[in-house]
Amino acid sequence: MTASYLFSAKELQIKMAQGAKPGEGGQLPGPKVYPWIAQTRHSTPGVGLISPPPHHDIYSIEDLAELIFDLKNANKYARISVKLVSEAGVGTVAAGVAKGRADVVLISGYDGGTGASPRTSIRHAGLPWELGLAETQQTLLLNNLRSRITVEVDGKLMTGRDVIVASLLGAEEFGFATVPLIALGCVMMRVCNLDTCPVGVATQNPKLRGRFTGKPEYVVNFMRFIAMEIREYMAEHGFRTMDEMVGRSDLLRPLRNIAYRKAAKIDLSQILYAPPAHDGREVRRTRPQEHNLENTMDHQILIPLCEKALTEKRGITASLAIRNVDRAVGTQLGAEMTAKFGKEGLPDDTIRLEFTGSAGQSFGAFIPPGLTLILNGDANDYLGKGLSGGRIAVRRHPGSSRPENSGVAIGNTALYGATSGEAFIRGTAGERFCVRNSGVSAVVEGCGDHGCEYMTGGVVVVLGRTGRNFAAGMSGGVAYVYDPEGDFRERCNTEMVRLSGIEDPEEAEALRRSIEKHDHYTDSPKAKAILEKFDEQAELFVRVIPTEYEQMLQAIVRAEEAGLHGADAAMAAFEEIYKDVAIQADGKEGS
């Protein structure tokens, strides 16, 4: 997610899981990563993408609350939604989401989903949306939280009656996906992951896309029929507005004329239970969440301080103190820059802010080009999350008596999901450094477990020891690890990557420049020691590169040597790598 992409949104949804495949991640196979898809996702054409089952920046409700706060700082105008799966206990999680100040909580049922979901999950995992929705409504009411959050539901809603039942159980918003997809021409072949969709819906293959016959009017017509049916039910029961129906589960009755003897004995009283409304508790949302953005350092200090830069593009330099209660420092300022100057931001180093102290979580999250943040001290988790072209440097605190490279300079999950920019860290990073980095150039002097996990682009230089499981799921970009002890291979996950020395002189020179930059911004003794005898020290670096990524880069070079450039070269390389798959473009296999 780039800063400009976030700022253009009206709603930002954090998908904790999906109803059709709870607890499982997703995978986009290489043959479906066309060049224009890779450009959108900041990855490499033809190289598969893996979405892990867990969110590696969310391990508690507090972590989720931090992400909600970060996103709200990145776009104060957008609603923040959290998607949960219908399951036993979801009400407790939904209460945590409400306390975390999300604007919307979505309860997703097991039905629906695409054919890309595993068949075992489609058939055997998840629960109906009715169960999760009823528990969520009851829990929010009992904890006096219902009035501050909107409840949405989805999971194969198909009729107006489904909407009425969902509303009576407590939902205010309703998601439709499967049926509108069918209205557009989907024939439920369940081969979405194979890129052979015979009607051109779940594919980017140009030939198959030509078969798509859907029109927006088809979905509009379908939704009009849904609305008509809803109005008929409302008129029958005397409701004038949808708001009047929300939470009226007392109006639902179990069917008694059921042909199946066992089904007739199912007890639905727990689902239809309505907590007594007292103390003025509302059964629907009646007031906005309080995000307290006006109390942040950005709002009170940084934005007024940088007014000349925002209005006249003048250079700004300032020094400030920072404490660990100052969270997402720079994010609101970056959002203001994005609002005025778009994704291009400002010229390099237009705004240069130097902080001294201990930074709170998400220091420099989503900052755009033109903004440089220098920290003399240390930082908590999520430093540089979603970095979008800005620059972050972490130096040693001037008053520190701690030995060099002892302890951790920045917390866990730094540069998570970053897309572009630079980061220079004098000291060691915590776990999950540069997870899903897709374009940032970063230099660090050591990192914990799971470094460069699921990375898809960019360059990472590690001037010290790494933890275990380095490069797991890494499908793009390059990492250089300083390994004088020669034991890095034991800590690296080599399932998707190849390890080698640095053989290309141009590559060695690029590495030298990165370390020189690191020295310039952090005054690092370790960088100075390596640069003094760089030709000898370069032999101690291990080059980590994904195998599929390397093959695609070589194919692009061949296409460029043949006279192609840019998108044409990428498409030619894609077709070369997947020429066997491209045979399916005539649709014979798909149909």
N, C-alpha and C positions, 0 to 999 in steps of 0.2 A: 504494500500500500504506500504510494507516494504521497507527499504532502498535498499536492494539487489534486490528486484523485480523491483523497479524503475530504478536502474542502469543497469539492463539487457535489458531494452526496447530500441527500435529504434524510437518509437513514443509514446507520452503520450497524450491522448485525454481527455479533460474536457467536459463531456456531459452536457451542460446546459439544454437540453431537447431532446426528441426524436420525430421525425417527425410524427410517427403513433399515438402518444398519448401525444401531447404537454401539458405541465402544470400538468402532472400526474407523480407520482412516480411508483415504481414497488414493487412487493412482491414475495418472493420465499417461497411457502408454506412448512410447516414442513416436510411433506412426501417426498419432493424432496431434502431435505438437508441431503443427504447421508453422512456417515463419511468422505469420501475423499473430498466431497464438503465443508463440515464444516472446514476441515483442511486447505483447500485453502483459505477460506474466514475468517479464524480466528474466528469461531463461534462454536456453539454446535450442534452435530448431532440431527436431528429431531426437531429442534426449528426454527420456521419460521423467515425469515429476511424481514425487511421493509426498502425500500428506499424512503425517503420522497420526495415530489414534489419539494421543493426548496433545493438549496445547502445552508446549514446553515453557511457556511463560505463566501458566496458570496451574497452581497446585493447591489453592485454597480460595475461599471467598474473598480474602483480603487481596490476593493477586488479581482476581477478577475485578474487584472494586478499583484497583489501580489502573487496569486497562480501560475501564469505563471512564475514569477520570482523565487518562491520557487522551482518549479519543474525543472527549468533550472539549479538552483544551485545543486539540487540533482542528475541531470544527464545532464551535459553540452553537451553531444553528441546527445541527443534525440531531435527530433522535437516536439514542443508543439502545439497541435491542439485544437481548440475549436469548438464544435458542436452546431449549432443554428438551429432553426426550421424556415421553410419558412412561413413568415407571414408579414403583413403590418408593415413597420417600421424596418424590420430586417437589412436593410442597415445601419441605424444609429448605431445599436448594433455592426454590423460587423466593422464599422469604429472605434468604441471603442476597439474592439478586436485587430485591427491592431495597434492602439495607445498603447495598453497594451502589445505589442511586442510578440504576438503569431506568430508562423511560418506558421500556416495553419488555415483557417476558413472553416468549413464544413456547407453547407446549405442543410438541410434534408427536403424532401418533405413528404406529408401525405401518399403516397402510400407505399406499402411494410410493414415491421413490421411482428412480429410473431403472432401466435394465442394466445399468453399470453396477448396481449393488450386487453383492454376492447372493447367489440363490438361497444359500442356507439362512442368510439374514432375512431376506424377504419373506421366507416361509416360517421361520422359527424364532425370530428375535423381535423385541419390542412389545408394546402394549397399546390397546386402543386409546385414542385421544380422550375419550370420555372419562377414563379412570384418572389420568394425569390432570386433566382440567378440573375435575371435581375436587381432587385433593389440593390443588393449588389454590382454588378459590376459598376453600374452607380454611386452609392454613393462613392465608393472607388476612382473612377476616378475623380469625381468632387472635392474631398478633397485631391487629390494628394497622396493617400495612396496605390494605387493598386500595385506599383512596389515593395513593401516591404512585401507582404503576398501572399501566395498561396491560391487559391480558389478551394475548392473541392465541389462536389455535389453528393447526393445519394437520393434514394426514388423510388425504383422499376425501375431502368434503365434496359431495357430488350434487346435492339438491338443496333447495330452499329449506326443506325440513331439517337437514343437517345444520344449517345456520341457526335455525330457531332453537334446536336442542342445545347447540353450543352456547348460544346467548343465555338461555335459561340456566345453564350450568356455570355461567360466569364470564364468558368471553365477550370482548368488545370488538375485536378485529378477527378476520377470518382469511386464511390463505388457501388459494386454489392453484393447483399446478397440473395434476394428472389429467383432469377432464378438459381444461382449456388446451392442453397439449394434443389431446385426441381431436378436439375441434379444429386444430390446425393441421391435422392429417396424420398424426402418429397412429400406427397400427399395432403397437405393443409387441414388436418382434423380440424385445429384450436382448438386443445385440449392440446396445449403445457403446460398449467398450471396444467393439471390433472395428469401428469406423466403416461399417457396411450398411448403414441404415437405408432401406430401399425407398423411403419416401423423403430423404434429405433433411430429416429433423436433427438427429444426433450425430452430425458429421460436419467436417469442414472440407471434405472432398468436393472440389468444384463440380465434378460431373454428377455426383449424387445430389448436391445442393440444387442442381438444375431441375430435379424432380419435385422440389418443394412447391406445393400448391396452396399453402395456407395464406390467409389474409387476416389482418387485424379485425376486420368486420365480423369474422366468424366468432372470435372471442367476445366481442362486444355484444353480439346477438345472444350468445350463450348466457352472459352475465345479466342481460335484460330479463331472460326467462327466470333466472335465479331470483332476481329482485321481484318479479311479478309473483312468484310463488311465496316469497317471504311476506309480501304485502297482503296476500290472501290469508295466510295464517294469522298475521297481526290483526287484520280486520275481524276475523272469526273470534278472536279472544279479547278484543277491545283495546289493543295497544295502539297508541298514536305514534310513538317513537321507539327506536331501538333501545335507547337508554332505559326505558321503562321495563324492558324484559330482562336486562342483565341481572343474573344472580337469582332469578325467581324459580329456583329448582322445586319449590313447593307446588308448582303447576305441572310437573312431570309425574306421570303415573306408569308403573310397569304394565306391560301387556299381560292379560290373564288368559286369553283364548289362544294359547300356544299349543301346537300339536305335539311337540316333543315333551314328554313327561319330565325329564330331568331339567330342561330349560325352564319349565314353568315354576320350578322350585328355587330358582336362583334368587338370592336376596340382594336387592339393589338399594337397600336402605342407606348404606354407607355412602353411596354415590349421590343419592338424592337428599342427604342430610343438609339442612340449612342452619348454620349457627345463628342463634338469636341476635337480632340487631339491637344493640343497646349502646349507650354512651355516644350516640350520634355517629356510629360507625357506618361508613358508606360501603355499598356493595360494588361500586365501580370507581374508576379514577375520577377525582374531582379537583385535584390540585397538582401542580408541577413538582418535580423533584428539585431539591436544593443542591446545586452542584458547587456553590461557593467559589466560582471562578474569580469573583471580584476580590477575594482574599489572597490571591496568589502573588508571588514576586513579579511575575510578568505583568499582571494588570496594574499593580501599584507602582512598580519601579521601572521595569525594562521598557515597556511600550512608551511611557512618557519620555524616558531618557533617549529613546531612538526615534523620536518624532521627526527630526530633521532628515534622517535616513529614509523614513517611510514616505515623506512628502517631497523631499528634494534630492534624494539619493546621495546625501552627503555622508562622508565617512564618519563613523562614531567609534571611539575607543573609551573604555571605562573599566575601572577596577571596583569590585564589590565583594562583600563578605557573603558567605552562604552557610546554611545549616542543613542538617539532615531532615528537617521538617519542610524544607522547600522542595516540592515535588514538581516534576515536569517543567523544570526551568528552561526557558527558551522556546517552549512549544507554542504558547499563545503568540509570542512575538513572531515566530516563524509563520503562524497562520495569517497574521496581519500582512506579512511580506508576500505570502502566496496570494492573498486576496487582492493585493495591489499590483503585483508584478508577474503573477502566474508561475508556471513551473520553472521558468528561467531564473527567477529570483533576482538578486542584485549581483553586481560584479564582486569578484572574490575579495574577501576580507573587508567589505564595506562596513559591516558591523563586527567589531572585535571586542568581546567582553571577557574579562579575566576575573575569575572568582577564587577566593581563598577560603578553605574550610572543608567541611564534609557535605557533599551534595546528597540530597534525598533521591528517591527512586525516579527513574525515567529522565535523568539529566540529559537534555539535548534531544529528546524524542521528536522525530519527524521534522527536524530543522532543515530548511531549504538552502540553496546556494546563496552565498553572500554573507552568511552568518557563521562566525568562528567563535567557539566557546573554549576557553582555556581554564582548566581547573588545577589550582595548586592545592593538592590534598588528595582525598579519596572520594569514592562515590558508592552509592548503594546499587541495588539491582537495576537492570533494564537501561543502563547507559546507552544512548544512541539508538534506542528502539526505533525502527522505521526510518533511520537517517536518510534524508532525501536530497543530498547534495551539499549539505553543510560540512563543517569541519569541527572535530572535537580533539583536544589534546589534554592529557592528564599528566601533570608534573608532580614532583615530590613537594610536600608541604615544607615551606622554608623553615619552620620551627620543629620539624620532625627529628627525633633522635633514633629512629628505628633504622637498623642496618639495611643497606640497599637490597631490594628484592625480597625482603622478609615480609610475610603477611600478604594480604590481597589489596591491590590498589582500587579495583572496581569489583562490584558484586557479580552475581550470576546473570546469565541471559543478556549480556551486553550485545548491542548491534543486532538484536533479534529482528529479522525481516527487513533489514536495511537494504536500500535500493541503489544509492549512489552517495558519493562524498568520501571523506577521509577521516581516519581515527588513529591517533598515536597515543599509546598507553605506556607510560614509564612505570613498570611494575607488572604484577601478575593479575590476570582476570580470573573470576570464579568459573563455575561450570557453565556449559552450553554457550561458549563464546562464539559469536557469529553464526548461530543457528539460522538457517534459511537466508544467509547473506546472498544477495543477488547483484551486487555491483560495487560495494564499498571496498576501498583499499585501506587495509588496517595493519598496523604493526603493534605487537604486544610482546612483553618479555616473559611470557609463560601463561598457561591457562589450565583450568581444571578439566574434569571429564567431559566427554561429548563435544569437544571443540569442532567447529565447522560442520556440524550435523545438518544434513539436508541442504547444504549450500548449493546454489545454482549459478553463481557468478561472482566476479570480483577477485581480489588478490589479498591473501592473508599471509603475513610474515610473523612467525613466532620465534623470538630470540631466546628461547628458554625451553624448559621441559613442558610437556603437555600431560594431561591426564589420560586415562584409558578411553577407548572407543572413539578415538579421533577419526573424523571423516565418515562416520556412519551415514549411509543414505546420501552421500555427497554426489551430485550429478552434474556439477558445473563449477567453473572457476578454478583457481590454482592456489595451493598453499605451499609455503616454504618454511620448513621447520629446522632450526639450528640444533644439530644432534651430535655434539662432540663425544658423548659417551657411546654412541652407536646402538642404542637400545630402543629407538623410537618405533621401529617396526613392530615391536611387541605390544605397543600401546595403540597402534593404528588399526582401524577396521579396514581391511583391504578388499572387502567384498566387491566394491564398485570402483576402486581407485587403483592406480599404478604408482609405485614408488620408484624414484630414480634420482640420480644426481643432476646437477645443472650443467648441461652440455653445450647449450647455445650461448655464445658470447654476448649477444644482444639481450638475452634473458638475464644473464649475470649482471649486465650493466643496469638493467631495469631494477633488479634487486638492490644493487648498490644505491641507486637514487632513492628508493623507498627508505632504506636505512638512514641515508643522509637527511632526508626529510624528518624522520623520526628524531634524529639527533638535534636538528634545528628547532623543532617545536618542544622537545622535552629535556634537552641537555642531558641525554642518557649516557652514563659511563659505559654501559654494556655496548651501546651502539658505537661509541668512540673506539672501544677496544677491537671490535670486529672490523671497523673501517680502517684502522691502522695497518692491518695485514689482510686486506680483503681477499686478495687472490688466494691466499692459503685458507682463510676462513670459509670462502665460498664452497670449498670442497667438502665442508662439514654440514652443508645444508642438504636436506632431503626434499625433493620436489614431489608434491602430492597432486595428482591430476586424475579425474574420472576417466575411465577408458572410453565410454561412449562419447563423452565430451571431446576427448582428444581425436577420436575418429571423425567426428563432425567438423572440427576445426581443420583437419587435414583435407577433408572433402571440399570445404569452402576455399581453401588455398588453391586446390586443383581447379575449381570453377573460376577463380580470379585469374589464374594463369591462362585459362582458355578465353579470357576477355570479358567475363561477366563481372558485375560489381553490385554491391549493396544487396537489395532484396532478391535480385535475379540470381546472384551467386548463392545466397542462402537457399533459394528454392531448388536450384540445380543440385546442390549438395544433398538436400533433403530427398530429392528423387533418386539420386545415386545410392544413398544408403538404404532406401526403402523401395527399390525398384520392384522387388518381388511382391510387396504389399500393394504397390500401385496397380498391379494387374486387377485388383478387385474394384477398381474405379468404374468398370463397365457395369457393375451392379449384379453380375450373374451370381456371385457367391451370396451377396446380401439378399437377393430376392428368392 
